[in-house]
Structures are given as structure tokens and as C-alpha cells.
Amino acid sequence: MDDPNAIPATAGNAVPMTMIQALRSALDVSMARDDKVVVFGEDVGYFGGVFRVTEGLQAKYGPSRCFDTPINESGIVGIAVGMGAYGLRPVAEIQFADYFYPGADQIISEAARLRYRSVGDFTAPITIRMPCGGGIYGGQTHSQSPEALFTHVCGLRTVMPSNPVDAKGLLISAIECNDPVIFLEPKRLYNGPFDGHHDRPVVPWSKHPLGRVPEGHYTVPLEKAAVFRPGKAVTVITYGTMVWVSACAAEETGIDAEVIDLRSLWPLDLEAIVASVRRTGRCVIVHEATRTSGFGAELTALVQEHCFHWLEAPIERVTGWDTPYPHAQEWDYFPGPARVGAALKRAMEA
């Protein structure tokens, strides 16, 4: 069987890209291939986005395909839903995930339910990009990780990449998907991977294998997790920035941990999770978002339901604090290698 994660040779030469550049490349490739793809949001057009992801797209494709909007998240999503219903493939940017709340009704009541309420006559093939998580000292209004709110909603897909190669392939897949996709981008990974000890990348993406991105069109399948780090002793289930933190914790503790990068939070690759946990008999779940009712609670329930007779230790969860995001204590709020490492040790000693 062909590897579903393999990038086809037709995707072109691999060149160094940051995650920002990889996302821009995905938008560029998609807009060049399909004139129905339009990109918009606050400061997205002329300025190129607050993180510069859309830089140059308006100059290349014109203001009718890459344009600025008012500061109105409800309007941004509402426009996207209408465009999608009438045949376009809009890519809307919410400048920070923290700002999506005014658009929540449009996302939940319209985008997620349009296919169902119209009995399939209309769909919402829209992608909503949102920079998420901490890493820029943005405090509680620029650092939230609200992924669990989206995974709760029937009809939405929720995606979060951990590296530039996946970011480009997943974004192209999202744009080509006929369902509404919430595409969450960890700000902390925009310019390089972190190990959880520093406020700067361990290495720039240009020096990391996952920062070498094919220039052309390719897709990474939605709904498929990846084994980021193979191991036999314990399974770590995580996504986004915490993939790197978890791998660092495994290296520092010397524990042979298998790190599963979910990539697609919902729909979920339950098969990959179950296969790994049944093989290792131990499970640690890690995410940056707050603990109570976080996505880790759903993952814990699924592992318990499907792997109970294989578990040799209680399931561990390592998460952010149950508090509004603390500006001055950002690097303590993040689950770092020490906290993840302690959970790995508890799982092994149980």
C-alpha cells in the first residue's frame, strides 16, 4: 500500500521555508490552480497580514482575490459562508484565535450546519485560518488555544500542524475540502521549533528537515496522525507546539516514548492512537490549552474506552493552567519538558 503521507515527486524541489512561508506557499499554489480561491481578513491584503503570511498575494492576484475586511469577525465568517455556498473557496483569516468569539455564531450556526440544514443542496467549503497559542508575550487576549470549542461542534474539521511541511500540505487539503475547516497555526512555531526551554527557536526551520518544503502542489491527508517520534515504552498524544516539547522531554528523561502528532484534531485518527497505546500500554496526553474540558479530556476518554485492558498505568494529562493566560508567566504556563518528563516518569513507575 502506498504511504498516505508520502509527498509526490511532482510537488517540485524542496526548499527551506519557515511555517509562515510554507503557509504563504500553500495559498499561492491554491490561488494559482483555482481562481475560485479567495483570501481575506483584517490587514490581509495590502499589509500582508499581521504575521506576513499573505504578503505579496494581493499584488500578484489583485484586490478582488486577496483583500482587507473591516474589524468584524462575524462579518468575515458570514462573507465566507456566503461565498462558499455560491461556489467559491474562501480562505478567511481571523487575526488571532482569541478574536473568533464574535464570529462564533456564524461558524457554529451557519458554516458547520449548512450542509445538514439544506439536505446537501449547499456546502461551506471554507477555511478559517487562526494563529493560536502563546509564544509572543501577547497575554490573555492574544494567546488562547480554543481548539476544544471547535472539536465540540458537529460539522467542523479542526486542524493544527506542527511543522512547515505539514502546514503547507494540510492547508492545501483544507482549501480543497468541501467541509468547513478551522485551521489553527501555533504562533510559537512560525519561525522555528521549540524545545520548551527558550523563548527562541532551537534551530531555524531552514536547518531542520521539516523546514524543507516542496515548492509545488501537494497535500497531506486530513484525519491522519503522524508518528513524530517512534518508541516502545509509552505513548504521548499531542499536537502543535507540544509535539516538540514532548519529544524534548522524552530525550531528556531517556524514556523510549512514542510521540503521536495528531495534526487533525477532528475528525480524529483513532486507529493510530489505539494501535500505539495498545502496543506501549501507557499514555500521556499533552496540550497547551487549559485543562478542564480541554481536548485532552476527550482523548483520555477515547483511550480509556478503546485501550482499557491494555493499560498498565493511569492515563496522564499535562496541560496549561486553568486560568486566564498570564502575560508575565508565559514560559511557566506552557507545559515544558520538566512537566511532561515528570508525567512520563509517573507513567513508567505506576
C-alpha positions in Angstrom: 0.0 0.0 0.0 1.3 3.5 -0.8 2.2 5.7 2.1 -0.6 8.2 2.5 1.9 10.7 4.0 4.3 10.5 1.0 4.8 13.7 -0.9 4.6 13.1 -4.6 7.7 13.8 -6.8 5.6 16.2 -8.8 5.5 18.6 -5.9 8.8 20.0 -7.0 12.1 20.9 -5.3 12.2 21.1 -1.6 13.5 24.5 -0.4 13.9 25.9 3.2 10.8 27.6 4.4 9.5 28.8 7.8 6.0 27.9 8.7 4.9 31.4 7.6 6.5 30.9 4.2 5.0 27.4 3.8 1.5 28.7 4.6 2.0 31.5 2.1 3.2 29.0 -0.5 0.1 26.9 0.1 -2.1 29.9 -0.5 -0.1 30.9 -3.6 -0.3 27.4 -5.1 -4.0 27.1 -4.4 -4.8 30.6 -5.8 -2.8 29.8 -9.0 -4.6 26.5 -9.5 -8.1 27.6 -8.8 -9.5 31.1 -9.4 -12.3 30.3 -7.1 -9.9 30.5 -4.1 -10.1 34.0 -2.4 -8.2 35.2 0.6 -9.3 37.9 3.0 -9.3 39.2 6.6 -8.1 42.1 8.7 -4.9 43.6 7.2 -4.6 40.5 5.0 -4.4 42.4 1.6 -2.2 45.4 1.3 -0.2 44.8 4.5 0.1 41.0 4.1 -1.2 40.0 7.5 0.0 40.8 11.0 2.4 37.7 10.7 3.0 38.4 7.0 1.5 35.1 5.8 -0.3 36.7 3.0 2.5 39.1 2.0 2.6 39.6 -1.8 -0.7 37.8 -2.6 -2.7 41.0 -3.3 0.0 42.3 -5.6 0.1 39.0 -7.5 -3.6 38.2 -7.7 -5.3 41.5 -7.3 -7.6 43.1 -4.7 -10.6 41.1 -5.8 -8.9 37.8 -4.7 -6.9 39.0 -1.7 -8.5 41.8 0.2 -8.9 43.6 3.5 -12.0 43.5 5.7 -13.4 45.6 8.5 -12.6 44.6 12.1 -15.7 42.4 12.2 -15.2 38.7 12.7 -18.9 37.9 12.4 -18.8 39.7 9.0 -15.7 37.9 7.9 -17.1 34.5 8.6 -20.5 35.4 7.3 -19.0 36.6 4.0 -17.0 33.3 3.8 -20.1 31.2 4.3 -22.0 33.1 1.6 -19.1 32.8 -0.9 -18.7 29.1 -0.2 -22.4 28.5 -0.7 -22.2 30.1 -4.1 -19.2 28.2 -5.4 -16.1 30.0 -4.2 -13.4 28.5 -1.9 -12.8 31.3 0.6 -9.8 31.4 3.0 -10.7 33.7 5.8 -8.2 34.8 8.4 -9.1 35.6 12.0 -6.1 37.7 13.1 -5.8 35.8 16.4 -7.8 32.8 17.5 -8.7 34.9 20.6 -10.8 37.1 18.3 -13.1 34.4 16.9 -15.8 34.7 19.5 -17.8 37.5 17.7 -17.9 35.1 14.7 -18.8 32.0 16.7 -22.5 32.1 15.7 -21.6 32.3 12.0 -19.1 29.4 12.4 -21.4 27.2 14.5 -24.9 28.0 13.3 -24.1 28.6 9.7 -20.8 27.1 8.4 -21.0 23.9 10.4 -24.6 23.2 9.7 -25.2 24.5 6.2 -24.9 21.0 4.5 -27.3 19.5 7.0 -29.9 22.2 7.1 -30.0 22.3 3.3 -30.1 18.5 3.0 -26.9 18.7 0.9 -28.0 21.4 -1.5 -25.4 23.8 -0.2 -22.0 23.3 1.4 -19.5 25.6 3.1 -16.1 24.7 1.6 -14.4 27.4 3.6 -11.1 27.5 5.5 -10.7 29.7 8.6 -7.1 30.4 9.5 -6.3 31.4 13.1 -2.9 31.9 14.7 -3.2 30.3 18.1 -1.4 29.7 21.4 1.4 31.6 23.1 4.9 32.5 22.3 4.7 36.2 21.6 4.0 37.5 25.1 0.6 38.5 23.9 -1.2 37.9 27.3 -4.6 36.6 27.7 -6.2 38.2 24.6 -3.6 37.1 22.1 -2.5 33.6 23.3 -5.5 31.4 23.7 -5.8 27.8 22.4 -9.6 27.3 21.8 -9.4 24.1 19.8 -11.7 22.2 22.1 -14.5 24.6 21.3 -14.3 23.7 17.6 -13.9 20.0 18.1 -17.2 20.1 20.1 -19.1 21.3 17.0 -20.5 18.8 14.6 -19.8 19.6 11.0 -16.4 21.3 11.6 -13.0 19.9 10.9 -10.2 21.1 13.2 -6.5 21.0 12.1 -3.3 22.1 13.8 0.1 21.5 12.1 3.4 21.3 13.9 5.9 21.9 11.1 6.2 23.7 7.7 5.9 20.5 5.6 2.6 19.5 7.2 1.4 23.1 7.4 1.5 23.6 3.6 0.1 20.1 2.7 -2.7 20.4 5.3 -3.7 23.9 4.3 -4.0 22.9 0.6 -6.1 19.9 1.7 -8.3 22.2 3.8 -8.8 24.6 0.9 -9.7 21.7 -1.4 -12.1 20.1 1.2 -15.8 20.6 0.8 -16.3 20.9 4.6 -15.6 24.0 6.8 -12.1 23.7 8.3 -10.7 25.5 11.3 -7.0 25.8 10.6 -5.1 26.6 13.8 -1.5 27.9 13.4 0.8 27.7 16.5 2.4 31.2 16.6 5.3 29.7 18.6 6.3 27.6 15.6 6.1 30.2 12.9 9.9 30.7 12.8 11.3 27.5 14.2 10.7 24.6 16.5 11.0 25.0 20.3 12.1 22.5 23.0 10.3 24.3 25.7 13.3 25.8 27.5 13.8 29.0 25.5 11.9 31.9 24.1 13.5 31.4 20.7 13.7 28.5 18.3 16.2 25.7 19.0 17.2 25.9 15.3 15.7 27.9 12.4 13.4 26.0 10.2 16.0 26.4 7.4 18.3 24.0 9.2 15.6 21.4 10.1 14.4 18.6 7.7 10.8 19.5 8.3 11.6 23.0 7.2 12.5 21.8 3.6 9.2 22.2 1.8 8.3 21.3 -1.8 7.6 24.4 -3.9 4.7 23.0 -5.8 1.3 21.4 -5.1 1.0 18.5 -2.7 -1.5 17.5 0.0 -1.2 16.0 3.5 -4.3 13.9 4.2 -6.8 15.3 6.7 -7.8 12.8 9.5 -4.3 11.2 9.6 -2.0 11.4 12.5 1.8 11.0 12.2 4.4 9.2 14.4 6.7 12.1 15.1 9.0 10.1 17.3 8.8 6.2 17.4 9.0 4.5 20.8 8.0 1.4 22.7 7.6 2.3 26.4 4.8 5.0 26.5 2.6 6.8 24.0 2.4 10.6 24.0 -0.6 12.0 22.2 -0.2 15.7 21.4 -0.3 18.3 18.6 1.1 21.7 17.6 3.9 23.2 19.7 3.6 20.4 22.3 4.9 17.9 19.8 8.3 19.4 20.1 8.1 19.8 23.9 7.1 16.2 24.3 9.9 15.0 22.1 12.4 17.0 24.1 11.0 15.6 27.3 11.5 12.0 26.0 15.1 12.8 25.1 15.9 14.4 28.4 14.4 11.6 30.5 15.8 8.8 28.3 12.3 7.3 28.2 11.5 5.5 24.9 8.3 7.5 24.3 6.4 7.4 21.0 5.1 10.9 20.2 1.9 10.9 18.1 1.3 14.2 16.3 -2.4 14.3 15.7 -2.3 17.0 13.0 -6.1 16.6 12.5 -7.8 17.0 15.9 -11.3 16.3 14.5 -12.1 14.0 12.7 -9.5 12.1 14.7 -7.2 9.3 13.6 -8.4 7.0 16.4 -6.8 4.0 14.7 -3.3 5.4 15.1 -3.9 6.3 18.7 -5.3 2.9 19.7 -2.5 1.0 17.9 0.2 2.9 19.7 -1.4 2.8 23.2 -2.1 -0.9 22.9 1.5 -1.5 21.9 3.0 0.5 24.7 0.4 0.1 27.5 1.0 3.6 28.8 -0.4 7.0 27.7 0.5 10.7 28.3 -1.7 13.4 26.8 -0.2 16.9 26.3 -1.7 20.2 25.2 -1.2 23.9 25.8 -4.8 24.8 26.4 -6.4 24.9 29.8 -7.0 21.5 31.5 -10.7 21.5 32.4 -12.9 20.4 29.4 -9.8 20.7 27.2 -9.4 18.4 24.2 -7.2 16.1 26.4 -10.3 15.1 28.3 -11.9 13.7 25.1 -8.6 11.9 24.2 -8.5 10.4 27.7 -12.0 9.1 27.4 -11.3 7.6 24.0 -8.1 5.9 25.2 -9.9 4.5 28.2 -12.8 3.2 26.1 -10.6 1.5 23.5 -7.4 0.5 25.4 -8.5 -0.2 29.0 -7.4 -3.8 29.0 -4.0 -2.9 27.6 -3.2 0.0 30.0 -0.6 -0.7 32.6 -0.7 2.7 34.3 -3.3 5.6 34.7 -3.5 8.0 31.8 -1.6 11.2 32.5 -2.5 14.7 31.3 -0.2 17.6 31.1 -1.8 21.0 30.1 -1.9 24.7 30.6 -3.3 26.2 33.8 -7.0 26.7 34.5 -6.6 30.5 34.5 -6.7 33.4 32.0 -3.4 33.4 30.2 -0.7 35.0 32.4 1.4 37.5 30.5 4.3 37.7 32.9 4.5 33.9 33.5 4.1 32.7 29.9 7.0 30.3 30.0 5.8 28.8 33.2 2.3 28.4 31.9 3.5 26.4 28.9 3.7 22.7 29.7 7.5 22.4 29.4 9.8 19.4 29.2 10.1 19.2 33.0 6.3 18.8 33.5 6.0 16.4 30.6 9.0 14.5 31.7 7.5 14.1 35.2 4.4 12.7 33.7 6.4 10.2 31.6 8.2 9.0 34.8 4.9 8.6 36.6 3.5 6.5 33.8 6.6 4.3 33.8 6.7 3.9 37.6 3.0 3.1 38.1 
